[in-house]
Amino acid sequence: MKIALIGATGFVGSKVLAEALQRRHQVTALARTPSKLAAQPGLTVVQADASDADPITQAVKGHDAVVSTYNVRGAADFRTAYLGGLKAAMEGARRAGVKRLLWVGGAGSLYVAPGVQLVDTPQFPAEYKTEALAARDALAQIREEKDLEWTFVSPAPILQPGPRTGRFRLGGDQVLEGEQPGRISVDDLAVAIVDELETPRHERQRFTLAY
């Protein structure tokens, strides 16, 4: 499979890159600074601004899927920048004729009770609220997309370094509860993402995962 990856140098993107290459997929990484990525078999690096649909269009032509782990943490206007990245990815994929788009968002829009999303609960950390609200808006926008076979991934609320186990539960729009509620390693998130690319189970849906 030929995968175009936006955000390959980030916390999540670097693990998605490693997982995809380990499974012998061909990956084109779109990077603002290509020198941050070391040469590896199966990897092509293209310099591109992920907020601009034009270079995305050129970079993703001929690919089977576009995966975006886009994050603009530290941007002066996070919401505008983040949603701009989503718009650029969708437009770029459409123009290039790539139907499959997988967007990695946050856990804030997962439901913890009927009509209550995690981001709206009193215990939600204030320092992550701006990002969570932007990701919720991104989910609403991508759900309006008619042309692409999109998937939106919301990892468990606690996403952290940890082992690659390949063992986790999948869910839909609700926070998964259990013996280890609300946790997933970034390595296992990468496993779930590449699993979804290889065997689509959530086309035009959001899914979550946790231990």
Secondary structure, DSSP 8 states (H G I E B T S, - for coil): -EEEEESTTSTTHHHHHHHHHHTT-EEEEEESSGGGS---TTEEEEE--TT-HHHHHHHHTT-SEEEE----TT-TTHHHHHHHHHHHHHHHHHHHT--EEEEE--STTSEEETTEEGGGSTTS-GGGHHHHHHHHHHHHHHTT--SSEEEEEEE-SEEE--------EEESSB---SSSTTEEEHHHHHHHHHHHHHS---TTEEEEEE-
